[in-house]
Amino acid sequence: MPQMAPINWLSLFFVMSTTFLMFNLLNYFSFSLNMSKTNNNYIINKNEKNKSFNWKW
């Protein structure tokens, strides 16, 4: 079985770490923008009574 040089493991670690961080950051900001939009709509429409949420799973 071939062995891998330590510099290759280090570069692989950096590539996987940056991929993982970018994936998490993109997911976080995409959901936080959606939540801020819904919060603003809720604050604008807060005076309406009997406002019901339809949860679609």
CHARMM-style PDB file with segment names, atoms N, HN, CA, C and O in Angstrom:
ATOM      1  N   MET     1       0.850  -1.179   0.000  1.00  0.00      PROA
ATOM      2  CA  MET     1       0.000   0.000   0.000  1.00  0.00      PROA
ATOM      3  C   MET     1       0.896   1.242   0.000  1.00  0.00      PROA
ATOM      4  O   MET     1       1.808   1.332   0.821  1.00  0.00      PROA
ATOM      5  N   PRO     2       0.659   2.195  -0.893  1.00  0.00      PROA
ATOM      6  CA  PRO     2       1.539   3.369  -0.960  1.00  0.00      PROA
ATOM      7  C   PRO     2       1.353   4.298   0.235  1.00  0.00      PROA
ATOM      8  O   PRO     2       0.260   4.431   0.786  1.00  0.00      PROA
ATOM      9  N   GLN     3       2.441   4.926   0.607  1.00  0.00      PROA
ATOM     10  HN  GLN     3       3.328   4.818   0.159  1.00  0.00      PROA
ATOM     11  CA  GLN     3       2.386   5.872   1.712  1.00  0.00      PROA
ATOM     12  C   GLN     3       2.325   7.287   1.170  1.00  0.00      PROA
ATOM     13  O   GLN     3       2.773   7.568   0.058  1.00  0.00      PROA
ATOM     14  N   MET     4       1.757   8.179   1.986  1.00  0.00      PROA
ATOM     15  HN  MET     4       1.393   7.952   2.889  1.00  0.00      PROA
ATOM     16  CA  MET     4       1.598   9.565   1.570  1.00  0.00      PROA
ATOM     17  C   MET     4       2.569  10.437   2.356  1.00  0.00      PROA
ATOM     18  O   MET     4       2.756  10.238   3.556  1.00  0.00      PROA
ATOM     19  N   ALA     5       3.175  11.385   1.691  1.00  0.00      PROA
ATOM     20  HN  ALA     5       3.023  11.546   0.716  1.00  0.00      PROA
ATOM     21  CA  ALA     5       4.122  12.287   2.347  1.00  0.00      PROA
ATOM     22  C   ALA     5       3.373  13.225   3.298  1.00  0.00      PROA
ATOM     23  O   ALA     5       2.205  13.533   3.058  1.00  0.00      PROA
ATOM     24  N   PRO     6       4.020  13.682   4.369  1.00  0.00      PROA
ATOM     25  CA  PRO     6       3.347  14.566   5.333  1.00  0.00      PROA
ATOM     26  C   PRO     6       2.846  15.866   4.710  1.00  0.00      PROA
ATOM     27  O   PRO     6       1.814  16.386   5.133  1.00  0.00      PROA
ATOM     28  N   ILE     7       3.550  16.401   3.716  1.00  0.00      PROA
ATOM     29  HN  ILE     7       4.389  15.978   3.372  1.00  0.00      PROA
ATOM     30  CA  ILE     7       3.099  17.654   3.101  1.00  0.00      PROA
ATOM     31  C   ILE     7       1.784  17.425   2.344  1.00  0.00      PROA
ATOM     32  O   ILE     7       0.947  18.325   2.269  1.00  0.00      PROA
ATOM     33  N   ASN     8       1.607  16.235   1.791  1.00  0.00      PROA
ATOM     34  HN  ASN     8       2.287  15.504   1.852  1.00  0.00      PROA
ATOM     35  CA  ASN     8       0.337  15.928   1.126  1.00  0.00      PROA
ATOM     36  C   ASN     8      -0.804  15.837   2.135  1.00  0.00      PROA
ATOM     37  O   ASN     8      -1.915  16.282   1.850  1.00  0.00      PROA
ATOM     38  N   TRP     9      -0.545  15.268   3.305  1.00  0.00      PROA
ATOM     39  HN  TRP     9       0.358  14.906   3.537  1.00  0.00      PROA
ATOM     40  CA  TRP     9      -1.577  15.219   4.346  1.00  0.00      PROA
ATOM     41  C   TRP     9      -1.936  16.625   4.810  1.00  0.00      PROA
ATOM     42  O   TRP     9      -3.103  16.921   5.067  1.00  0.00      PROA
ATOM     43  N   LEU    10      -0.938  17.482   4.914  1.00  0.00      PROA
ATOM     44  HN  LEU    10       0.010  17.241   4.705  1.00  0.00      PROA
ATOM     45  CA  LEU    10      -1.179  18.854   5.354  1.00  0.00      PROA
ATOM     46  C   LEU    10      -2.001  19.625   4.320  1.00  0.00      PROA
ATOM     47  O   LEU    10      -2.932  20.346   4.679  1.00  0.00      PROA
ATOM     48  N   SER    11      -1.666  19.479   3.062  1.00  0.00      PROA
ATOM     49  HN  SER    11      -0.910  18.893   2.770  1.00  0.00      PROA
ATOM     50  CA  SER    11      -2.440  20.169   2.025  1.00  0.00      PROA
ATOM     51  C   SER    11      -3.864  19.611   1.952  1.00  0.00      PROA
ATOM     52  O   SER    11      -4.817  20.362   1.747  1.00  0.00      PROA
ATOM     53  N   LEU    12      -4.004  18.311   2.118  1.00  0.00      PROA
ATOM     54  HN  LEU    12      -3.229  17.701   2.285  1.00  0.00      PROA
ATOM     55  CA  LEU    12      -5.339  17.706   2.133  1.00  0.00      PROA
ATOM     56  C   LEU    12      -6.152  18.220   3.315  1.00  0.00      PROA
ATOM     57  O   LEU    12      -7.347  18.485   3.183  1.00  0.00      PROA
ATOM     58  N   PHE    13      -5.506  18.359   4.468  1.00  0.00      PROA
ATOM     59  HN  PHE    13      -4.536  18.144   4.575  1.00  0.00      PROA
ATOM     60  CA  PHE    13      -6.181  18.905   5.646  1.00  0.00      PROA
ATOM     61  C   PHE    13      -6.659  20.333   5.394  1.00  0.00      PROA
ATOM     62  O   PHE    13      -7.784  20.676   5.755  1.00  0.00      PROA
ATOM     63  N   PHE    14      -5.822  21.169   4.782  1.00  0.00      PROA
ATOM     64  HN  PHE    14      -4.907  20.890   4.489  1.00  0.00      PROA
ATOM     65  CA  PHE    14      -6.218  22.552   4.503  1.00  0.00      PROA
ATOM     66  C   PHE    14      -7.358  22.620   3.497  1.00  0.00      PROA
ATOM     67  O   PHE    14      -8.270  23.432   3.654  1.00  0.00      PROA
ATOM     68  N   VAL    15      -7.323  21.800   2.490  1.00  0.00      PROA
ATOM     69  HN  VAL    15      -6.582  21.140   2.362  1.00  0.00      PROA
ATOM     70  CA  VAL    15      -8.393  21.803   1.484  1.00  0.00      PROA
ATOM     71  C   VAL    15      -9.713  21.367   2.113  1.00  0.00      PROA
ATOM     72  O   VAL    15     -10.746  22.000   1.894  1.00  0.00      PROA
ATOM     73  N   MET    16      -9.682  20.304   2.881  1.00  0.00      PROA
ATOM     74  HN  MET    16      -8.843  19.790   3.060  1.00  0.00      PROA
ATOM     75  CA  MET    16     -10.919  19.818   3.513  1.00  0.00      PROA
ATOM     76  C   MET    16     -11.438  20.809   4.566  1.00  0.00      PROA
ATOM     77  O   MET    16     -12.647  20.991   4.704  1.00  0.00      PROA
ATOM     78  N   SER    17     -10.527  21.442   5.303  1.00  0.00      PROA
ATOM     79  HN  SER    17      -9.544  21.294   5.190  1.00  0.00      PROA
ATOM     80  CA  SER    17     -10.949  22.417   6.320  1.00  0.00      PROA
ATOM     81  C   SER    17     -11.595  23.639   5.685  1.00  0.00      PROA
ATOM     82  O   SER    17     -12.630  24.112   6.154  1.00  0.00      PROA
ATOM     83  N   THR    18     -10.986  24.152   4.620  1.00  0.00      PROA
ATOM     84  HN  THR    18     -10.145  23.767   4.240  1.00  0.00      PROA
ATOM     85  CA  THR    18     -11.582  25.319   3.965  1.00  0.00      PROA
ATOM     86  C   THR    18     -12.915  24.977   3.314  1.00  0.00      PROA
ATOM     87  O   THR    18     -13.835  25.795   3.319  1.00  0.00      PROA
ATOM     88  N   THR    19     -13.026  23.775   2.754  1.00  0.00      PROA
ATOM     89  HN  THR    19     -12.278  23.111   2.749  1.00  0.00      PROA
ATOM     90  CA  THR    19     -14.301  23.345   2.174  1.00  0.00      PROA
ATOM     91  C   THR    19     -15.375  23.258   3.249  1.00  0.00      PROA
ATOM     92  O   THR    19     -16.501  23.713   3.048  1.00  0.00      PROA
ATOM     93  N   PHE    20     -15.027  22.677   4.382  1.00  0.00      PROA
ATOM     94  HN  PHE    20     -14.112  22.308   4.545  1.00  0.00      PROA
ATOM     95  CA  PHE    20     -15.968  22.545   5.492  1.00  0.00      PROA
ATOM     96  C   PHE    20     -16.399  23.913   6.015  1.00  0.00      PROA
ATOM     97  O   PHE    20     -17.584  24.133   6.265  1.00  0.00      PROA
ATOM     98  N   LEU    21     -15.449  24.832   6.183  1.00  0.00      PROA
ATOM     99  HN  LEU    21     -14.486  24.653   5.980  1.00  0.00      PROA
ATOM    100  CA  LEU    21     -15.781  26.168   6.674  1.00  0.00      PROA
ATOM    101  C   LEU    21     -16.645  26.940   5.684  1.00  0.00      PROA
ATOM    102  O   LEU    21     -17.600  27.604   6.088  1.00  0.00      PROA
ATOM    103  N   MET    22     -16.329  26.864   4.408  1.00  0.00      PROA
ATOM    104  HN  MET    22     -15.553  26.324   4.080  1.00  0.00      PROA
ATOM    105  CA  MET    22     -17.129  27.566   3.397  1.00  0.00      PROA
ATOM    106  C   MET    22     -18.550  27.017   3.345  1.00  0.00      PROA
ATOM    107  O   MET    22     -19.508  27.781   3.229  1.00  0.00      PROA
ATOM    108  N   PHE    23     -18.690  25.711   3.428  1.00  0.00      PROA
ATOM    109  HN  PHE    23     -17.911  25.090   3.521  1.00  0.00      PROA
ATOM    110  CA  PHE    23     -20.013  25.088   3.434  1.00  0.00      PROA
ATOM    111  C   PHE    23     -20.829  25.568   4.632  1.00  0.00      PROA
ATOM    112  O   PHE    23     -22.003  25.909   4.484  1.00  0.00      PROA
ATOM    113  N   ASN    24     -20.226  25.596   5.804  1.00  0.00      PROA
ATOM    114  HN  ASN    24     -19.273  25.319   5.925  1.00  0.00      PROA
ATOM    115  CA  ASN    24     -20.938  26.030   7.001  1.00  0.00      PROA
ATOM    116  C   ASN    24     -21.277  27.513   6.953  1.00  0.00      PROA
ATOM    117  O   ASN    24     -22.371  27.907   7.357  1.00  0.00      PROA
ATOM    118  N   LEU    25     -20.362  28.338   6.469  1.00  0.00      PROA
ATOM    119  HN  LEU    25     -19.473  28.018   6.140  1.00  0.00      PROA
ATOM    120  CA  LEU    25     -20.632  29.771   6.381  1.00  0.00      PROA
ATOM    121  C   LEU    25     -21.753  30.066   5.394  1.00  0.00      PROA
ATOM    122  O   LEU    25     -22.617  30.899   5.668  1.00  0.00      PROA
ATOM    123  N   LEU    26     -21.746  29.398   4.262  1.00  0.00      PROA
ATOM    124  HN  LEU    26     -21.045  28.722   4.039  1.00  0.00      PROA
ATOM    125  CA  LEU    26     -22.812  29.623   3.278  1.00  0.00      PROA
ATOM    126  C   LEU    26     -24.166  29.186   3.820  1.00  0.00      PROA
ATOM    127  O   LEU    26     -25.170  29.865   3.603  1.00  0.00      PROA
ATOM    128  N   ASN    27     -24.200  28.067   4.516  1.00  0.00      PROA
ATOM    129  HN  ASN    27     -23.384  27.516   4.692  1.00  0.00      PROA
ATOM    130  CA  ASN    27     -25.466  27.622   5.101  1.00  0.00      PROA
ATOM    131  C   ASN    27     -25.936  28.582   6.194  1.00  0.00      PROA
ATOM    132  O   ASN    27     -27.123  28.901   6.269  1.00  0.00      PROA
ATOM    133  N   TYR    28     -25.018  29.043   7.037  1.00  0.00      PROA
ATOM    134  HN  TYR    28     -24.054  28.784   6.976  1.00  0.00      PROA
ATOM    135  CA  TYR    28     -25.392  29.945   8.121  1.00  0.00      PROA
ATOM    136  C   TYR    28     -25.973  31.253   7.584  1.00  0.00      PROA
ATOM    137  O   TYR    28     -27.020  31.705   8.046  1.00  0.00      PROA
ATOM    138  N   PHE    29     -25.301  31.855   6.618  1.00  0.00      PROA
ATOM    139  HN  PHE    29     -24.450  31.488   6.242  1.00  0.00      PROA
ATOM    140  CA  PHE    29     -25.762  33.142   6.121  1.00  0.00      PROA
ATOM    141  C   PHE    29     -27.013  33.012   5.263  1.00  0.00      PROA
ATOM    142  O   PHE    29     -27.820  33.941   5.222  1.00  0.00      PROA
ATOM    143  N   SER    30     -27.196  31.906   4.589  1.00  0.00      PROA
ATOM    144  HN  SER    30     -26.541  31.151   4.623  1.00  0.00      PROA
ATOM    145  CA  SER    30     -28.426  31.742   3.804  1.00  0.00      PROA
ATOM    146  C   SER    30     -29.628  31.614   4.741  1.00  0.00      PROA
ATOM    147  O   SER    30     -30.687  32.177   4.464  1.00  0.00      PROA
ATOM    148  N   PHE    31     -29.474  30.876   5.852  1.00  0.00      PROA
ATOM    149  HN  PHE    31     -28.613  30.419   6.077  1.00  0.00      PROA
ATOM    150  CA  PHE    31     -30.586  30.757   6.790  1.00  0.00      PROA
ATOM    151  C   PHE    31     -30.781  32.019   7.607  1.00  0.00      PROA
ATOM    152  O   PHE    31     -31.919  32.356   7.934  1.00  0.00      PROA
ATOM    153  N   SER    32     -29.725  32.726   7.946  1.00  0.00      PROA
ATOM    154  HN  SER    32     -28.800  32.452   7.680  1.00  0.00      PROA
ATOM    155  CA  SER    32     -29.877  33.939   8.746  1.00  0.00      PROA
ATOM    156  C   SER    32     -30.548  35.042   7.932  1.00  0.00      PROA
ATOM    157  O   SER    32     -31.309  35.832   8.490  1.00  0.00      PROA
ATOM    158  N   LEU    33     -30.287  35.115   6.637  1.00  0.00      PROA
ATOM    159  HN  LEU    33     -29.669  34.473   6.184  1.00  0.00      PROA
ATOM    160  CA  LEU    33     -30.969  36.102   5.805  1.00  0.00      PROA
ATOM    161  C   LEU    33     -32.455  35.789   5.696  1.00  0.00      PROA
ATOM    162  O   LEU    33     -33.282  36.701   5.720  1.00  0.00      PROA
ATOM    163  N   ASN    34     -32.804  34.514   5.576  1.00  0.00      PROA
ATOM    164  HN  ASN    34     -32.133  33.773   5.557  1.00  0.00      PROA
ATOM    165  CA  ASN    34     -34.217  34.137   5.526  1.00  0.00      PROA
ATOM    166  C   ASN    34     -34.911  34.456   6.839  1.00  0.00      PROA
ATOM    167  O   ASN    34     -36.052  34.917   6.844  1.00  0.00      PROA
ATOM    168  N   MET    35     -34.231  34.213   7.952  1.00  0.00      PROA
ATOM    169  HN  MET    35     -33.304  33.838   7.948  1.00  0.00      PROA
ATOM    170  CA  MET    35     -34.830  34.494   9.254  1.00  0.00      PROA
ATOM    171  C   MET    35     -35.007  35.993   9.463  1.00  0.00      PROA
ATOM    172  O   MET    35     -36.006  36.411  10.048  1.00  0.00      PROA
ATOM    173  N   SER    36     -34.073  36.807   9.005  1.00  0.00      PROA
ATOM    174  HN  SER    36     -33.262  36.468   8.530  1.00  0.00      PROA
ATOM    175  CA  SER    36     -34.207  38.244   9.186  1.00  0.00      PROA
ATOM    176  C   SER    36     -35.361  38.784   8.349  1.00  0.00      PROA
ATOM    177  O   SER    36     -36.056  39.706   8.777  1.00  0.00      PROA
ATOM    178  N   LYS    37     -35.573  38.222   7.162  1.00  0.00      PROA
ATOM    179  HN  LYS    37     -35.008  37.473   6.814  1.00  0.00      PROA
ATOM    180  CA  LYS    37     -36.702  38.657   6.342  1.00  0.00      PROA
ATOM    181  C   LYS    37     -38.027  38.304   7.012  1.00  0.00      PROA
ATOM    182  O   LYS    37     -38.950  39.118   7.032  1.00  0.00      PROA
ATOM    183  N   THR    38     -38.122  37.097   7.556  1.00  0.00      PROA
ATOM    184  HN  THR    38     -37.372  36.435   7.539  1.00  0.00      PROA
ATOM    185  CA  THR    38     -39.367  36.706   8.205  1.00  0.00      PROA
ATOM    186  C   THR    38     -39.581  37.497   9.486  1.00  0.00      PROA
ATOM    187  O   THR    38     -40.719  37.820   9.825  1.00  0.00      PROA
ATOM    188  N   ASN    39     -38.502  37.817  10.209  1.00  0.00      PROA
ATOM    189  HN  ASN    39     -37.577  37.555   9.933  1.00  0.00      PROA
ATOM    190  CA  ASN    39     -38.652  38.617  11.424  1.00  0.00      PROA
ATOM    191  C   ASN    39     -39.132  40.024  11.092  1.00  0.00      PROA
ATOM    192  O   ASN    39     -39.962  40.572  11.817  1.00  0.00      PROA
ATOM    193  N   ASN    40     -38.628  40.625  10.011  1.00  0.00      PROA
ATOM    194  HN  ASN    40     -37.953  40.180   9.422  1.00  0.00      PROA
ATOM    195  CA  ASN    40     -39.078  41.951   9.620  1.00  0.00      PROA
ATOM    196  C   ASN    40     -40.548  41.925   9.208  1.00  0.00      PROA
ATOM    197  O   ASN    40     -41.299  42.838   9.549  1.00  0.00      PROA
ATOM    198  N   ASN    41     -40.959  40.910   8.493  1.00  0.00      PROA
ATOM    199  HN  ASN    41     -40.349  40.168   8.215  1.00  0.00      PROA
ATOM    200  CA  ASN    41     -42.366  40.790   8.112  1.00  0.00      PROA
ATOM    201  C   ASN    41     -43.243  40.599   9.337  1.00  0.00      PROA
ATOM    202  O   ASN    41     -44.358  41.116   9.406  1.00  0.00      PROA
ATOM    203  N   TYR    42     -42.726  39.849  10.304  1.00  0.00      PROA
ATOM    204  HN  TYR    42     -41.820  39.429  10.248  1.00  0.00      PROA
ATOM    205  CA  TYR    42     -43.504  39.631  11.511  1.00  0.00      PROA
ATOM    206  C   TYR    42     -43.637  40.923  12.319  1.00  0.00      PROA
ATOM    207  O   TYR    42     -44.695  41.196  12.887  1.00  0.00      PROA
ATOM    208  N   ILE    43     -42.568  41.715  12.370  1.00  0.00      PROA
ATOM    209  HN  ILE    43     -41.708  41.493  11.909  1.00  0.00      PROA
ATOM    210  CA  ILE    43     -42.626  42.975  13.111  1.00  0.00      PROA
ATOM    211  C   ILE    43     -43.573  43.947  12.416  1.00  0.00      PROA
ATOM    212  O   ILE    43     -44.310  44.672  13.084  1.00  0.00      PROA
ATOM    213  N   ILE    44     -43.563  43.972  11.102  1.00  0.00      PROA
ATOM    214  HN  ILE    44     -42.964  43.383  10.559  1.00  0.00      PROA
ATOM    215  CA  ILE    44     -44.462  44.864  10.371  1.00  0.00      PROA
ATOM    216  C   ILE    44     -45.916  44.448  10.589  1.00  0.00      PROA
ATOM    217  O   ILE    44     -46.789  45.297  10.773  1.00  0.00      PROA
ATOM    218  N   ASN    45     -46.170  43.148  10.569  1.00  0.00      PROA
ATOM    219  HN  ASN    45     -45.461  42.459  10.420  1.00  0.00      PROA
ATOM    220  CA  ASN    45     -47.530  42.644  10.688  1.00  0.00      PROA
ATOM    221  C   ASN    45     -47.874  42.236  12.124  1.00  0.00      PROA
ATOM    222  O   ASN    45     -48.789  41.441  12.334  1.00  0.00      PROA
ATOM    223  N   LYS    46     -47.165  42.761  13.092  1.00  0.00      PROA
ATOM    224  HN  LYS    46     -46.421  43.407  12.922  1.00  0.00      PROA
ATOM    225  CA  LYS    46     -47.374  42.343  14.478  1.00  0.00      PROA
ATOM    226  C   LYS    46     -48.725  42.795  15.002  1.00  0.00      PROA
ATOM    227  O   LYS    46     -49.280  42.149  15.890  1.00  0.00      PROA
ATOM    228  N   ASN    47     -49.273  43.891  14.477  1.00  0.00      PROA
ATOM    229  HN  ASN    47     -48.822  44.416  13.755  1.00  0.00      PROA
ATOM    230  CA  ASN    47     -50.533  44.407  14.984  1.00  0.00      PROA
ATOM    231  C   ASN    47     -51.738  43.587  14.514  1.00  0.00      PROA
ATOM    232  O   ASN    47     -52.828  43.719  15.070  1.00  0.00      PROA
ATOM    233  N   GLU    48     -51.552  42.759  13.515  1.00  0.00      PROA
ATOM    234  HN  GLU    48     -50.666  42.652  13.064  1.00  0.00      PROA
ATOM    235  CA  GLU    48     -52.667  41.926  13.057  1.00  0.00      PROA
ATOM    236  C   GLU    48     -52.942  40.842  14.086  1.00  0.00      PROA
ATOM    237  O   GLU    48     -52.021  40.190  14.577  1.00  0.00      PROA
ATOM    238  N   LYS    49     -54.209  40.656  14.407  1.00  0.00      PROA
ATOM    239  HN  LYS    49     -54.957  41.186  14.008  1.00  0.00      PROA
ATOM    240  CA  LYS    49     -54.566  39.624  15.376  1.00  0.00      PROA
ATOM    241  C   LYS    49     -54.913  38.343  14.640  1.00  0.00      PROA
ATOM    242  O   LYS    49     -55.249  38.360  13.456  1.00  0.00      PROA
ATOM    243  N   ASN    50     -54.827  37.245  15.350  1.00  0.00      PROA
ATOM    244  HN  ASN    50     -54.553  37.231  16.312  1.00  0.00      PROA
ATOM    245  CA  ASN    50     -55.119  35.908  14.839  1.00  0.00      PROA
ATOM    246  C   ASN    50     -54.234  35.552  13.651  1.00  0.00      PROA
ATOM    247  O   ASN    50     -54.681  34.933  12.685  1.00  0.00      PROA
ATOM    248  N   LYS    51     -52.992  35.949  13.740  1.00  0.00      PROA
ATOM    249  HN  LYS    51     -52.629  36.452  14.524  1.00  0.00      PROA
ATOM    250  CA  LYS    51     -52.049  35.581  12.676  1.00  0.00      PROA
ATOM    251  C   LYS    51     -51.583  34.152  12.945  1.00  0.00      PROA
ATOM    252  O   LYS    51     -51.004  33.859  13.991  1.00  0.00      PROA
ATOM    253  N   SER    52     -51.842  33.289  12.002  1.00  0.00      PROA
ATOM    254  HN  SER    52     -52.313  33.527  11.153  1.00  0.00      PROA
ATOM    255  CA  SER    52     -51.447  31.891  12.180  1.00  0.00      PROA
ATOM    256  C   SER    52     -50.327  31.558  11.197  1.00  0.00      PROA
ATOM    257  O   SER    52     -50.271  32.080  10.084  1.00  0.00      PROA
ATOM    258  N   PHE    53     -49.454  30.686  11.640  1.00  0.00      PROA
ATOM    259  HN  PHE    53     -49.500  30.262  12.545  1.00  0.00      PROA
ATOM    260  CA  PHE    53     -48.346  30.232  10.816  1.00  0.00      PROA
ATOM    261  C   PHE    53     -48.710  28.887  10.227  1.00  0.00      PROA
ATOM    262  O   PHE    53     -49.175  27.988  10.928  1.00  0.00      PROA
ATOM    263  N   ASN    54     -48.493  28.759   8.927  1.00  0.00      PROA
ATOM    264  HN  ASN    54     -48.115  29.489   8.357  1.00  0.00      PROA
ATOM    265  CA  ASN    54     -48.683  27.470   8.275  1.00  0.00      PROA
ATOM    266  C   ASN    54     -47.325  26.823   8.088  1.00  0.00      PROA
ATOM    267  O   ASN    54     -46.515  27.270   7.275  1.00  0.00      PROA
ATOM    268  N   TRP    55     -47.088  25.771   8.845  1.00  0.00      PROA
ATOM    269  HN  TRP    55     -47.746  25.409   9.505  1.00  0.00      PROA
ATOM    270  CA  TRP    55     -45.803  25.092   8.768  1.00  0.00      PROA
ATOM    271  C   TRP    55     -45.911  24.032   7.696  1.00  0.00      PROA
ATOM    272  O   TRP    55     -46.780  23.162   7.753  1.00  0.00      PROA
ATOM    273  N   LYS    56     -45.021  24.105   6.711  1.00  0.00      PROA
ATOM    274  HN  LYS    56     -44.315  24.812   6.664  1.00  0.00      PROA
ATOM    275  CA  LYS    56     -44.985  23.096   5.655  1.00  0.00      PROA
ATOM    276  C   LYS    56     -43.682  22.336   5.798  1.00  0.00      PROA
ATOM    277  O   LYS    56     -42.604  22.883   5.565  1.00  0.00      PROA
ATOM    278  N   TRP    57     -43.783  21.093   6.177  1.00  0.00      PROA
ATOM    279  HN  TRP    57     -44.659  20.648   6.367  1.00  0.00      PROA
ATOM    280  CA  TRP    57     -42.568  20.315   6.437  1.00  0.00      PROA
ATOM    281  C   TRP    57     -42.133  19.625   5.178  1.00  0.00      PROA
ATOM    282  OT1 TRP    57     -41.127  18.916   5.179  1.00  0.00      PROA
TER     283      TRP     57
END
